[in-house]
Amino acid sequence: MKKAERFDVIYCECSGDIVAAFDLWSQGQSNPSPPVQTYSSQFFAFARQARLRVYALSGNPRPARSRRDNFCVAHHAKTVFPIPVVGYHLGQFVQALVLARLALRHRPRVMLVDSGVTDWIFLLPLRILGVRIVAVLHNSLWPNGFSPRTLLKRLWLGADRLFFRHVAHAAFCVSPLIERQLRCLAPGSALPVVQFRVLFDPRHFPPETAAPASAVPFRVMFAGRIERNKGVFDHLAAARLLETEHPGRFVHEVCGDGGDLDELARRVDALGLSAIFRLHGQLDRESLLARYRASHVVVVPTRSDFCEGFAQVVAEAVLLCRPVVTNAVVPAAEILHEAILEFHTDDAESLAACIRRLAASAELYQAKRSACMRLRDTLLDARCSFGAQLSEHRDLFRAEPV
């Protein structure tokens, strides 16, 4: 029987096409679509520099596998159980079994696991096997300011507390909020917690110093997934209020796709707001940039039932010199607060009031745009990226010095 190949690190992403990303990276190409450098490509670059042997996987359903040098990259499709609530966690448990099987076969020193791959507590057996688990958190553990209230959510949070106190070897996270939550779950723990930021590709964000040509109508943009918990219906409610008070003064450009797009379109038609609340669907990069440039402000109205980790769209708007209206559930608001006007979470009237304030005050609007320009360099600083932080903390992987 052929002896199983040993790997230093098993790297686990949730559902992206990691094989395609690896093939592009290994050929020296960047992903032509997203405006950011993928986390997987940053990890691959770190692993090559550190001379690590890597098995990388995601739960993408497309059957695919790729092999080059010290890297083996594959898709292990997640099993889906169509049972409310229980089915999700059952699928997470099955994916944990997949990881355990790979760990037993390839005996890695470290397993780097993204949030969403599986429920954290299901990784306990891997720690018993001697595998050091490094968690990578792209989402908060609970929405900022809204602690879990249901019994089930409190139970899962208790399980997370056990994991981060006694199982995790280290944690990487995308915002100060997540770090505070980890410190809250594991007070006094020696758990290393490392923050990193999205690494934006400057080519997708040319300096946009020009303001929109006209202040009438005042254009409000939403860019992201069209889902209830992302606040799209709150945005619609705010648009209705503004249209009632100031007919024709505000136009709302909604860009993106998602499970609630059809319902949103029906609601817009029923309210007779199609002329001022425009649904553009998923746009290519150039078309999306054109919408950003034509807009005056970007809204990110995430609701209190979504565990936002950072909210990349806030940073994109700031990089394109567009002020943002958002709330405290969005962690980016803490980091980029100078360029933001904050409204009360889940409150459409408060959202409308903030939009109205920016439209009414040229001084306030210009102050927020000036803040955007000041924050550009911070957002484009590669020293804060995932790859840079992996290199900074290479001792977590017992990587060889370069």
For each residue, the residues with C-beta under 8 A, 3 or more apart:
1:
2:
3:
4: 105 106 107
5: 72 106
6: 53 106 107 108
7: 10 53 54 55 72 106 107 108
8: 52 53 54 108 109 110 397
9: 47 52 53 54 55 108 109 110 111 112 397
10: 7 54 55 56 57 99 102 103 106 108 110 111 112
11: 40 43 47 54 55 56 57 111 112
12: 56 57 58 99 111 112 113 114 117
13: 16 18 39 40 56 57 58 59 114 117
14: 58 59 114 115 116 117
15: 58 59 60 78 116
16: 13 21 38 40 58 60
17: 20 21 58 60 62 64 75
18: 13 21 22 40 56 57 58 60 73 75
19: 22 23 60 62 64 65 66 73 74 75
20: 17 23 24 64
21: 16 17 18 24 25 31 38 40 41
22: 18 19 25 26 40 41 44 56 66 68 71 73
23: 19 20 26 27 66
24: 20 21 27 29 30 31 41
25: 21 22 28 29 30 38 40 41 44 45
26: 22 23 44 66 68 71
27: 23 24
28: 25
29: 24 25 32
30: 24 25 37 41 201
31: 21 24 34 38 41
32: 29
33: 285
34: 31 38
35: 200 201 204 205 285 316
36: 198 199 200 201 312
37: 30 41 42 199 200 201 385 387
38: 16 21 25 31 34 41 42
39: 13 42 43 114 136 386
40: 11 13 16 18 21 22 25 43 44 56
41: 21 22 24 25 30 31 37 38 44 45
42: 37 38 39 45 46 199 385 386 387 390
43: 11 39 40 46 47 54 56 112 386 387 390
44: 22 25 26 40 41 47 48 54 56 71
45: 25 41 42 48 49 387
46: 42 43 49 50 387 390 391 394
47: 9 11 43 44 50 52 54 70 71
48: 44 45 51 52 69 70
49: 45 46 391 402
50: 46 47 391 394 397 399 400 402
51: 48 70 399 400
52: 8 9 47 48 70 397 399
53: 6 7 8 9 70 71
54: 7 8 9 10 11 43 44 47 70 71 72
55: 7 9 10 11 72 73 74 102 106 108
56: 10 11 12 13 18 22 40 43 44 71 72 73 74
57: 10 11 12 13 18 73 74 75 76 102
58: 12 13 14 15 16 17 18 75 76
59: 13 14 15 75 76 77 78 95 117
60: 15 16 17 18 19 64 75 77
61: 75 77 78
62: 17 19 75 77
63: 75 77
64: 17 19 20 60 74 75
65: 19 72 73 74 75
66: 19 22 23 26 71 72 73 74
67: 71 72 73
68: 22 26 71
69: 48
70: 47 48 51 52 53 54
71: 22 26 44 47 53 54 56 66 67 68
72: 5 7 54 55 56 65 66 67
73: 18 19 22 55 56 57 65 66 67
74: 19 55 56 57 64 65 66
75: 17 18 19 57 58 59 60 61 62 63 64 65
76: 57 58 59 95 98
77: 59 60 61 62 63
78: 15 59 61 91 94 95
79: 91 94 95
80: 87 91
81: 86 87 88 90 91
82: 87
83: 86 87 90
84: 87
85: 88 89 152
86: 81 83 89 90
87: 80 81 82 83 84 90 91
88: 81 85 91 92
89: 85 86 92 93 119
90: 81 83 86 87 93 94
91: 78 79 80 81 87 88 94 95
92: 88 89 95 96 118 119 122
93: 89 90 96 97 118 119 122
94: 78 79 90 91 97 98
95: 59 76 78 79 91 92 98 99 117 118
96: 92 93 99 100 118 119 122 123 125
97: 93 94 100 101
98: 76 94 95 101 102
99: 10 12 95 96 102 103 111 113 117 118 123 126
100: 96 97 103 104 125 126 129
101: 97 98 104 105
102: 10 55 57 98 99 105 106
103: 10 99 100 106 107 108 111 126 129 131
104: 100 101 107 129
105: 4 101 102
106: 4 5 6 7 10 55 102 103
107: 4 6 7 103 104
108: 6 7 8 9 10 55 103 111 131
109: 8 9 131 132 397 398
110: 8 9 10 131 132 133 134 169 396 397 398
111: 9 10 11 12 99 103 108 123 126 131 132 133 134
112: 9 10 11 12 43 134 136
113: 12 99 117 118 123 133 134 135 136
114: 12 13 14 39 117 136 138
115: 14 135 136 137 138 139 309
116: 14 15 138 139
117: 12 13 14 59 95 99 113 114
118: 92 93 95 96 99 113 122 123
119: 89 92 93 96 122 156 159
120: 123 135 159 160 163 164 167 168
121: 124 159 160 162 163 167
122: 92 93 96 118 119 125
123: 96 99 111 113 118 120 126 127 133 163 167
124: 121 127 128 163 167
125: 96 100 122 128 129
126: 99 100 103 111 123 129 131 133
127: 123 124 130 131 132 133 167
128: 124 125
129: 100 103 104 125 126
130: 127
131: 103 108 109 110 111 126 127
132: 109 110 111 127 169 170 396
133: 110 111 113 123 126 127 167 168 169
134: 110 111 112 113 168 169 170 171 172 396
135: 113 115 120 163 164 168 170 171 172
136: 39 112 113 114 115 171 172 173
137: 115 140 141 171 172 173 174 178 182 309
138: 114 115 116 174 309 310
139: 115 116 178 307 308 309
140: 137 143 144 175 177 178 181 307 308 309 331
141: 137 157 160 178 181 182 185 307
142: 146 147 148 153 157 181 307
143: 140 146 304 305 306 307 308 329
144: 140 177 308 328 329 330 331
145: 304 328 329 345
146: 142 143 304 305 329 345
147: 142
148: 142 153 154 156 157
149: 153 154
150: 153 154
151: 154 155
152: 85 155 156
153: 142 148 149 150 156 157
154: 148 149 150 151 157 158
155: 151 152 158 159
156: 119 148 152 153 159 160
157: 141 142 148 153 154 160 161 185
158: 154 155 161 162
159: 119 120 121 155 156 162 163
160: 120 121 141 156 157 163 164 185
161: 157 158 164 165 185 186
162: 121 158 159 165 166 167
163: 120 121 123 124 135 159 160 166 167 168
164: 120 135 160 161 167 168 171 182 185 186 189 191
165: 161 162 185 186 189 191
166: 162 163
167: 120 121 123 124 127 133 162 163 164
168: 120 133 134 135 163 164 171 191
169: 110 132 133 134 192 396
170: 132 134 135 191 192 193 194 393 396
171: 134 135 136 137 164 168 182 191 192 193 194
172: 134 135 136 137 193 194 195 196 386 389 390
173: 136 137 178 179 182 193 194 195 196 309
174: 137 138 178 195 196 197 198 309 310 331
175: 140 178 179 195 309 310 331 332 334 335
176: 179 180 195 331 334 335
177: 140 144 180 181 331 334
178: 137 139 140 141 173 174 175 181 182 309 331
179: 173 175 176 182 183 193 195
180: 176 177 183 184
181: 140 141 142 177 178 184 185
182: 137 141 164 171 173 178 179 185 186 191 193
183: 179 180 186 187 193
184: 180 181 187
185: 141 157 160 161 164 165 181 182
186: 161 164 165 182 183 189 191
187: 183 184
188:
189: 164 165 186
190:
191: 164 165 168 170 171 182 186
192: 169 170 171 393 396
193: 170 171 172 173 179 182 183
194: 170 171 172 173 389 392 393
195: 172 173 174 175 176 179 384 389
196: 172 173 174 384 385 386 388 389
197: 174 310 379 381 384 385
198: 36 174 310 312 315 385
199: 36 37 42 382 385 386 387
200: 35 36 37 204 205 315 316 319 379 380
201: 30 35 36 37 204 205
202: 205 380
203: 206
204: 35 200 201 285 289
205: 35 200 201 202 208 316 319 320 376 380
206: 203
207: 321 373 376
208: 205 292 293 320 321 322
209: 321 373
210: 293
211: 296 369
212: 215 219 293 294 295 296
213:
214:
215: 212 218 296 359 362
216: 249
217: 248 249 250 251 276
218: 215 249 250 251 296 297 355 358 359
219: 212 250 251 252 253 294 295 296 297
220: 235 239 250 251 252 253 295 296 297 298 299 355
221: 252 253 254 255 291 292 295 297 298 299 317 322
222: 232 235 252 253 254 255 256 298 299 300 301
223: 255 256 288 291 292 298 313 316 317
224: 230 255 256 300 313
225: 230 256 257 258
226: 230 232 254 256 257 258 259 260 261 264
227: 230 232 258 259 260
228: 232 233 260 303
229: 302 303 305 306
230: 224 225 226 227 258 301 302 303 306
231: 234 235 299 300 301 302 303
232: 222 226 227 228 235 236 254 258 260 264 301
233: 228 236 237 260 264 267
234: 231 237 238 301 303 346 347 348 351
235: 220 222 231 232 238 239 252 254 299 301 348 351
236: 232 233 239 240 264 267 268 271 273 277
237: 233 234 240 241 348 351 352
238: 234 235 241 242 299 301 348 349 351 352 355
239: 220 235 236 242 243 250 252 273 276 277 352
240: 236 237 243 244 271 273
241: 237 238 244 245 348 349 352
242: 238 239 245 246 249 250 352 355 356
243: 239 240 246 247 248 250 273 276
244: 240 241 247
245: 241 242 356
246: 242 243 249 250 356
247: 243 244
248: 217 243 276
249: 216 217 218 242 246 359
250: 217 218 219 220 239 242 243 246 276 355 359
251: 217 218 219 220 276 278
252: 219 220 221 222 235 239 276 277 278
253: 219 220 221 222 278 280 291 294 295
254: 221 222 226 232 235 264 277 278 279 280
255: 221 222 223 224 280 281 282 283 288 291
256: 222 223 224 225 226 261 281 282
257: 225 226 261 281 282
258: 225 226 227 230 232 261
259: 226 227
260: 226 227 228 232 233 263 264
261: 226 256 257 258 264 265 279 281
262: 265 266
263: 260 266 267
264: 226 232 233 236 254 260 261 267 268 279
265: 261 262 268 269 279
266: 262 263 269 270
267: 233 236 263 264 270 271
268: 236 264 265 271 273 274 277 279
269: 265 266 272 274
270: 266 267
271: 236 240 267 268
272: 269
273: 236 239 240 243 268 276 277
274: 268 269 277 278
275:
276: 217 239 243 248 250 251 252 273
277: 236 239 252 254 268 273 274
278: 251 252 253 254 274
279: 254 261 264 265 268
280: 253 254 255 283 287 291
281: 255 256 257 261
282: 255 256 257
283: 255 280 287 288 291
284: 287 288
285: 33 35 204 288 289
286: 289 290
287: 280 283 284 290 291
288: 223 255 283 284 285 291 292
289: 204 285 286 292 293 320
290: 286 287 293 294
291: 221 223 253 255 280 283 287 288 294 295
292: 208 221 223 288 289 295 298 316 317 320 322
293: 208 210 212 289 290 320
294: 212 219 253 290 291
295: 212 219 220 221 253 291 292 298 322
296: 211 212 215 218 219 220 322 323 358 359 365
297: 218 219 220 221 322 323 324 325 355 358
298: 220 221 222 223 292 295 313 314 317 322 323 324 325
299: 220 221 222 231 235 238 324 325 326 351 355
300: 222 224 231 311 313 314 317 324 325 326 330 332
301: 222 230 231 232 234 235 238 325 326 327 343 351
302: 229 230 231 306 308 311 326 327 329 330
303: 228 229 230 231 234 306 329 345 346
304: 143 145 146 329 345 346
305: 143 146 229
306: 143 229 230 302 303 329
307: 139 140 141 142 143
308: 139 140 143 144 302 311 329 330 331
309: 115 137 138 139 140 173 174 175 178 331
310: 138 174 175 197 198 314 315 331 332
311: 300 302 308 314 315 326 330 331 332 333
312: 36 198 315 316 332
313: 223 224 298 300 316 317
314: 298 300 310 311 317 318 324 326 330 332 333 336 340
315: 198 200 310 311 312 318 319 332 336 379
316: 35 200 205 223 292 312 313 319 320
317: 221 223 292 298 300 313 314 320 322 323 324 372
318: 314 315 321 322 324 336 339 372 375 376 379
319: 200 205 315 316 372 376 379 380
320: 205 208 289 292 293 316 317 372
321: 207 208 209 318 369 372 373
322: 208 221 292 295 296 297 298 317 318 369 372
323: 296 297 298 317 339 340 341 358 365 368 369 371 372
324: 297 298 299 300 314 317 318 333 336 339 340 341
325: 297 298 299 300 301 340 341 342 343 351 354 355 358
326: 299 300 301 302 311 314 330 332 333 340 342 343
327: 301 302 330 333 342 343 344 345
328: 144 145 333 342 345
329: 143 144 145 146 302 303 304 306 308 345
330: 144 300 302 308 311 314 326 327 333
331: 140 144 174 175 176 177 178 308 309 310 311 334 335
332: 175 300 310 311 312 314 315 326 335 336
333: 311 314 324 326 327 328 330 336 337 340 342
334: 175 176 177 331 337
335: 175 176 331 332
336: 314 315 318 324 332 333 339 340 375 379
337: 333 334 340 342
338: 368 371 374 375
339: 318 323 324 336 368 369 371 372 375
340: 314 323 324 325 326 333 336 337 368
341: 323 324 325 354 357 358 364 368
342: 325 326 327 328 333 337 354
343: 301 325 326 327 347 350 351 353 354
344: 327 347 350
345: 145 146 303 304 327 328 329
346: 234 303 304
347: 234 343 344 350 351
348: 234 235 237 238 241 351 352
349: 238 241 352 353
350: 343 344 347 353 354
351: 234 235 237 238 299 301 325 343 347 348 354 355
352: 237 238 239 241 242 348 349 355 356
353: 343 349 350 356 357
354: 325 341 342 343 350 351 357 358
355: 218 220 238 242 250 297 299 325 351 352 358 359
356: 242 245 246 352 353 359 360
357: 341 353 354 360 361 364
358: 218 296 297 323 325 341 354 355 361 364 365 368
359: 215 218 249 250 296 355 356 365
360: 356 357
361: 357 358 364 365
362: 215 365 366
363: 366 367
364: 341 357 358 361 367 368
365: 296 323 358 359 361 362 368 369
366: 362 363 369 370
367: 363 364 370 371
368: 323 338 339 340 341 358 364 365 371 372
369: 211 321 322 323 339 365 366 372 373
370: 366 367 373 374
371: 323 338 339 367 368 374 375
372: 317 318 319 320 321 322 323 339 368 369 375 376
373: 207 209 321 369 370 376
374: 338 370 371 377
375: 318 336 338 339 371 372 378 379
376: 205 207 318 319 372 373 379 380
377: 374 380 381
378: 375 381
379: 197 200 315 318 319 336 375 376
380: 200 202 205 319 376 377
381: 197 377 378 384
382: 199 385 388
383: 388
384: 195 196 197 381 388 389
385: 37 42 196 197 198 199 382 388 389
386: 39 42 43 172 196 199 389 390
387: 37 42 43 45 46 199 390 391
388: 196 382 383 384 385 391 392
389: 172 194 195 196 384 385 386 392 393
390: 42 43 46 172 386 387 393 394 397
391: 46 49 50 387 388 394
392: 194 388 389
393: 170 192 194 389 390 396
394: 46 50 390 391 397 399
395: 398 399
396: 110 132 134 169 170 192 393
397: 8 9 50 52 109 110 390 394
398: 109 110 395
399: 50 51 52 394 395
400: 50 51
401:
402: 49 50
